[in-house]
Amino acid sequence: MQKLDVLDDYLEDIQRSDVGIEVHTTINNIHTQSSGSAKIILLDIANKETVLEFATVNNIDLIHDPDGTFTPKDRFREKDSFAFSTVDKELITQIESYLTGRSIAWMLTEPVWNIQWIYKYAHRPGTSKKAFSLIGVGQEKKYTPQQMEFVRAFANKVMHAEHAREQLYFYMQLKRRAYRASNKNNDFSFELTYHLTNYSFFICSTMDIIARLLNNMYELNFGRFQSYGIEKVDFIQRLGVKRKTLADVYARKRFQSWADWMKVRRNHLAHESNLYLTPMVMRKRQPLSDDELEQKVDEAFDWNLYGSMSADADVLNMRAFVKQMLDLEHNYDEIVADMMTLEKVDKVTNQPQKYIVFPLRTIDEDFNKLGDIVARTVDSLSKARIIK
């Protein structure tokens, strides 16, 4: 609570009274400790239904459950309505992500007034700080100017991936708020897709920069315009001759499988699709008739007014578009939300296969795997006695 009091003082100083944290505790009696627009429950109660009812009535965003009262199955069932945290690190991430979404850079553990984004990520314990530490390693070991350029690019890519993750958390908070309010007009898919695109690109860019740094450092002789990466067999083989311990890190099957999927997602984004989040739907057994749909189209717009300002062809195109949207709204039931369809070549059959993925569910997993590879790479280079 003391950390939130310091934050409240800062928000008052910068005249951001529109931003705040509201904490409800369910120890013995539920009571409000402070007020604001982001709401958290700190709970210590066995009756889960009571907590969920209170959270629903009071429009709560996050339930902090350090005792594990809610099982993974419980949390999955309520994922569209609430975020859950079980340890302080998760709670802090959700709060700081909310502030990031409101364009406020802040560290709960080390409060600094008017902090810049780069300082926040470079000094807050975590993956970005680990990446930035390689700058000091490079200076100590006298990396070449080109190698230092790669190191700075590496640190910046990781920092931006972390920032994109916080933006994703923020818009997921807004998405859950809209869901609780039954607001179907704004599911924040546009914003989530935008930041998910950045997230995927920055994660893959981080791996690409690592490959370029190591190619330069250990003279692996890959050309500038060649396609190579730390997850590829030929790269690992060449690196293994110069730096076997690091090559073994990239040769792990779990890492290669994850990195391959991230590259598939990135390439699909860049070359084939906007990777828009969509629901899986099923057509109703008794859909509206075509006449009934046309009636709803007539009611959706003032078509006379629209026709007075538009060409006939534009009116017809708009009617067709509105009819399609109304058909999806009234004639289909949503089965699963926020899915994407990706195409990947099967390594056994060499044929393209389509896969359904749920990228919002793997935000943490993706960042943890990025963090692991960043930490292993930095630690290995820190121990290296020579550059070449």
C-alpha positions in Angstrom: 0.0 0.0 0.0 2.9 2.4 0.7 4.1 2.0 -2.9 0.6 3.0 -4.1 0.6 6.0 -1.8 3.9 7.2 -3.4 2.3 6.7 -6.8 -0.8 8.7 -5.7 1.5 11.6 -4.7 3.2 11.5 -8.0 -0.1 11.5 -9.9 -1.2 14.5 -8.0 2.0 16.3 -8.7 1.7 15.8 -12.5 -2.0 16.7 -12.3 -3.2 13.3 -13.6 -6.2 13.0 -11.3 -7.9 10.9 -14.0 -5.5 8.1 -13.2 -5.5 6.2 -10.0 -5.5 2.8 -8.3 -8.4 1.6 -6.2 -7.7 -1.3 -3.8 -10.4 -3.3 -2.2 -9.3 -5.8 0.5 -11.4 -8.8 1.5 -9.8 -9.7 4.8 -12.7 -9.5 7.2 -14.7 -6.6 5.9 -14.5 -5.4 2.4 -13.4 -1.8 2.4 -11.9 0.8 0.0 -8.4 1.9 0.8 -8.0 4.5 -1.9 -9.8 5.7 -5.0 -9.1 5.9 -8.7 -9.8 4.3 -12.0 -7.8 1.1 -12.0 -9.2 -1.4 -9.4 -7.6 -4.3 -7.6 -8.8 -6.8 -5.1 -6.3 -8.1 -2.5 -8.1 -11.2 -1.3 -7.9 -13.5 1.7 -11.2 -15.3 1.6 -12.2 -18.9 0.8 -15.6 -18.1 -0.8 -14.7 -17.6 -4.4 -18.2 -16.8 -5.4 -18.4 -13.9 -3.0 -15.2 -12.5 -4.4 -16.4 -12.8 -8.0 -19.7 -11.3 -7.2 -18.1 -8.3 -5.5 -15.6 -8.0 -8.4 -18.5 -7.9 -10.9 -20.6 -5.4 -8.9 -17.7 -3.1 -8.4 -16.2 -3.4 -11.9 -12.9 -4.8 -10.6 -10.0 -5.3 -13.1 -7.5 -7.5 -11.2 -7.8 -10.1 -8.5 -4.6 -10.7 -6.5 -4.7 -14.2 -5.1 -1.4 -15.0 -3.3 -2.9 -18.0 -1.6 -4.0 -19.7 -4.8 -7.7 -19.7 -3.9 -8.6 -19.6 -7.5 -7.3 -22.7 -9.4 -5.9 -22.5 -13.0 -9.3 -23.8 -14.2 -11.1 -21.0 -12.2 -8.8 -18.4 -13.7 -9.2 -19.7 -17.2 -13.0 -19.7 -16.8 -13.0 -16.1 -15.7 -10.3 -14.9 -18.1 -12.6 -12.7 -20.1 -13.8 -10.8 -17.0 -10.8 -10.5 -14.7 -7.0 -10.6 -14.6 -5.5 -12.7 -11.8 -2.1 -12.5 -10.1 -0.6 -14.8 -7.6 2.7 -13.2 -6.8 3.8 -9.6 -6.2 5.7 -9.5 -9.5 2.6 -10.2 -11.5 0.6 -7.7 -9.5 3.3 -5.0 -10.1 3.4 -5.8 -13.8 -0.3 -5.3 -14.2 -0.3 -2.0 -12.3 2.7 -0.7 -14.2 1.1 -1.8 -17.5 -2.0 0.1 -16.7 0.1 3.2 -16.1 2.1 2.6 -19.3 -1.2 2.5 -21.2 -2.0 5.9 -19.7 1.4 7.2 -20.9 2.9 7.3 -17.4 6.4 5.7 -17.0 6.7 4.5 -13.4 8.5 1.8 -11.3 6.6 0.8 -8.2 9.7 -0.8 -6.6 12.0 2.2 -7.3 9.8 5.4 -7.7 11.4 8.1 -9.7 9.6 11.4 -10.6 9.4 12.2 -14.3 11.3 9.1 -15.3 12.0 8.5 -19.0 10.9 5.2 -20.7 14.5 4.1 -21.5 15.6 4.7 -17.9 12.6 2.7 -16.6 13.4 -0.4 -18.7 17.2 -0.1 -18.4 17.1 0.1 -14.6 14.0 -2.0 -13.6 15.0 -5.5 -12.7 14.1 -7.8 -15.6 14.9 -8.8 -19.1 15.6 -5.3 -20.5 18.0 -4.5 -17.7 19.8 -7.8 -18.5 20.0 -6.8 -22.1 21.3 -3.3 -21.3 24.1 -4.8 -19.1 25.7 -6.2 -22.3 26.6 -2.6 -23.2 28.9 -2.5 -20.1 30.3 -5.9 -21.0 31.1 -4.7 -24.5 32.9 -1.6 -23.2 34.9 -3.7 -20.8 35.9 -6.2 -23.4 36.5 -3.5 -26.0 34.0 -4.6 -28.6 34.5 -3.1 -32.0 32.3 -0.1 -33.0 30.2 -2.4 -35.3 29.7 -4.9 -32.4 28.7 -2.1 -30.0 26.1 -1.0 -32.6 24.6 -4.5 -32.6 24.6 -4.5 -28.8 22.8 -1.2 -28.5 20.2 -2.4 -31.1 19.8 -5.6 -29.1 19.1 -3.7 -25.9 16.6 -1.4 -27.7 14.7 -4.3 -29.3 14.3 -6.0 -25.9 13.1 -2.8 -24.3 10.5 -2.2 -27.0 9.3 -5.8 -26.8 8.8 -5.2 -23.0 7.0 -1.9 -23.7 4.7 -3.7 -26.3 3.9 -6.3 -23.7 2.8 -3.7 -21.2 0.6 -2.1 -23.9 -1.0 -5.5 -24.6 -1.7 -5.9 -20.9 -3.3 -2.5 -20.8 -5.6 -3.1 -23.7 -6.5 -6.5 -22.3 -7.6 -4.7 -19.2 -9.8 -2.4 -21.3 -11.1 -5.4 -23.2 -12.1 -7.2 -20.0 -13.8 -4.0 -18.8 -15.8 -3.8 -22.0 -16.7 -7.4 -21.7 -18.0 -6.9 -18.2 -20.1 -4.0 -19.4 -21.4 -6.1 -22.3 -20.0 -3.5 -24.7 -19.8 -5.5 -28.0 -19.0 -2.4 -30.1 -15.4 -2.2 -28.9 -13.4 -5.3 -28.1 -10.1 -3.4 -28.6 -9.0 -6.0 -31.3 -7.6 -3.1 -33.4 -5.3 -1.9 -30.7 -4.4 -5.4 -29.5 -3.5 -6.4 -33.1 -1.3 -3.3 -33.5 0.7 -4.0 -30.3 0.7 -7.7 -30.9 2.3 -7.0 -34.3 5.0 -4.9 -32.6 5.5 -7.5 -29.9 6.1 -10.3 -32.5 8.4 -8.1 -34.6 10.6 -6.9 -31.6 10.9 -10.5 -30.2 12.1 -11.8 -33.6 14.3 -8.7 -34.2 16.0 -9.4 -30.9 16.9 -12.9 -32.1 18.0 -11.6 -35.5 20.3 -9.0 -33.8 21.9 -11.7 -31.6 22.7 -13.7 -34.7 24.3 -10.7 -36.4 26.3 -9.8 -33.3 27.6 -13.4 -33.0 28.3 -13.6 -36.8 30.5 -10.5 -36.5 32.1 -11.5 -33.2 33.0 -15.0 -34.1 33.6 -14.5 -37.9 30.9 -17.1 -38.9 31.1 -15.7 -42.5 27.4 -15.3 -43.1 26.8 -12.5 -45.6 24.8 -9.3 -44.8 21.9 -10.3 -47.0 21.9 -14.0 -46.2 19.0 -15.5 -44.2 20.5 -16.9 -41.0 19.4 -17.0 -37.4 20.3 -18.4 -34.0 17.6 -21.1 -34.4 18.9 -22.4 -37.7 21.0 -25.6 -37.9 23.8 -24.1 -40.1 24.3 -21.2 -37.8 24.4 -23.4 -34.7 27.0 -25.7 -36.4 29.3 -22.8 -37.3 28.9 -21.2 -33.9 29.6 -24.6 -32.2 33.1 -24.6 -33.6 33.9 -21.2 -32.0 31.6 -21.1 -28.9 30.1 -24.5 -28.2 28.4 -23.6 -24.9 26.4 -20.9 -26.6 25.6 -23.0 -29.6 24.2 -25.7 -27.2 21.8 -23.0 -25.8 20.4 -22.4 -29.3 20.3 -26.1 -30.2 17.7 -27.0 -27.5 14.6 -28.4 -29.2 12.2 -26.3 -27.0 13.9 -23.1 -28.0 14.0 -24.0 -31.7 10.4 -25.0 -31.8 9.3 -21.7 -30.1 11.6 -19.5 -32.2 10.4 -21.2 -35.4 6.8 -20.4 -34.4 7.7 -16.8 -33.6 9.4 -16.5 -37.1 6.3 -18.0 -38.8 4.1 -15.4 -37.0 6.5 -12.6 -37.9 6.7 -13.7 -41.6 2.9 -14.1 -41.8 2.5 -10.6 -40.4 5.0 -9.0 -42.8 4.2 -10.8 -46.0 0.7 -12.4 -46.0 -1.7 -11.1 -43.5 -2.6 -8.4 -41.0 -2.9 -11.1 -38.4 -6.1 -9.7 -37.1 -7.6 -11.3 -34.0 -10.9 -13.0 -34.9 -13.4 -15.2 -33.1 -14.3 -18.7 -34.1 -18.0 -18.8 -35.0 -20.7 -21.3 -35.8 -23.7 -20.6 -37.9 -27.0 -20.8 -35.9 -29.4 -23.6 -36.8 -32.2 -21.1 -37.4 -30.5 -18.0 -38.9 -32.4 -14.9 -40.1 -33.8 -15.1 -43.6 -32.4 -12.9 -46.3 -35.5 -10.7 -46.1 -35.1 -10.3 -42.4 -31.4 -9.3 -42.9 -32.4 -6.8 -45.5 -34.8 -5.2 -43.1 -32.1 -4.8 -40.5 -29.8 -3.3 -43.2 -32.6 -0.7 -43.9 -32.8 0.1 -40.2 -29.0 0.4 -39.7 -28.5 3.6 -41.8 -30.3 6.6 -43.2 -29.8 5.3 -46.7 -31.6 8.3 -48.3 -29.2 10.7 -46.7 -26.2 8.5 -47.5 -27.4 8.1 -51.1 -27.7 11.9 -51.5 -24.0 12.2 -50.8 -22.6 9.1 -52.5 -22.6 7.4 -55.9 -25.0 4.5 -56.5 -22.1 2.0 -56.6 -20.8 3.3 -53.2 -24.3 2.8 -51.7 -24.5 -0.8 -53.0 -21.0 -1.6 -51.7 -21.9 -0.1 -48.2 -25.2 -2.0 -48.1 -23.3 -5.3 -48.9 -20.7 -4.6 -46.2 -23.4 -3.7 -43.5 -25.3 -6.9 -44.5 -22.2 -9.0 -44.0 -21.6 -7.5 -40.6 -25.2 -8.0 -39.5 -25.1 -11.6 -40.8 -22.1 -12.3 -38.6 -23.8 -10.5 -35.6 -27.2 -12.2 -35.8 -26.7 -15.6 -37.6 -23.5 -16.9 -35.8 -22.6 -17.8 -32.3 -19.1 -17.1 -31.0 -17.3 -20.3 -29.9 -13.8 -19.0 -29.1 -12.4 -15.4 -29.2 -9.1 -13.9 -30.2 -7.8 -16.6 -32.4 -5.5 -16.5 -35.4 -4.9 -18.9 -38.3 -1.3 -19.4 -39.4 0.1 -21.5 -42.1 3.3 -23.5 -41.6 5.1 -26.0 -43.8 5.1 -29.5 -42.2 8.7 -30.7 -42.0 7.6 -34.3 -42.7 5.2 -33.9 -45.6 6.6 -30.6 -46.8 3.0 -29.5 -47.3 1.5 -26.3 -45.9 -0.7 -26.9 -42.8 -3.0 -24.4 -41.2 -2.9 -24.0 -37.4 -5.1 -22.1 -35.0 -3.2 -20.1 -32.4 -4.2 -17.9 -29.4 -1.4 -15.3 -29.1 -2.9 -13.3 -26.3 -2.8 -16.4 -24.1 1.0 -16.8 -24.7 2.1 -13.3 -24.0 3.8 -14.3 -20.8 5.2 -17.5 -22.2 6.7 -15.7 -25.2 8.3 -13.0 -23.0 9.7 -15.6 -20.5 11.3 -17.5 -23.4 12.7 -14.3 -24.8 14.0 -13.5 -21.3 15.6 -16.9 -21.0 17.5 -16.6 -24.3 18.6 -13.0 -23.5 19.9 -14.0 -20.1 21.8 -17.1 -21.4 23.3 -15.1 -24.3 24.4 -12.2 -22.0 25.8 -14.5 -19.4 27.8 -16.5 -21.9 29.3 -13.4 -23.6 30.1 -11.9 -20.2 32.2 -15.0 -19.4 34.0 -15.0 -22.8 37.6 -14.2 -22.6 38.1 -13.3 -26.2 35.9 -11.9 -28.9 37.1 -14.0 -31.9 
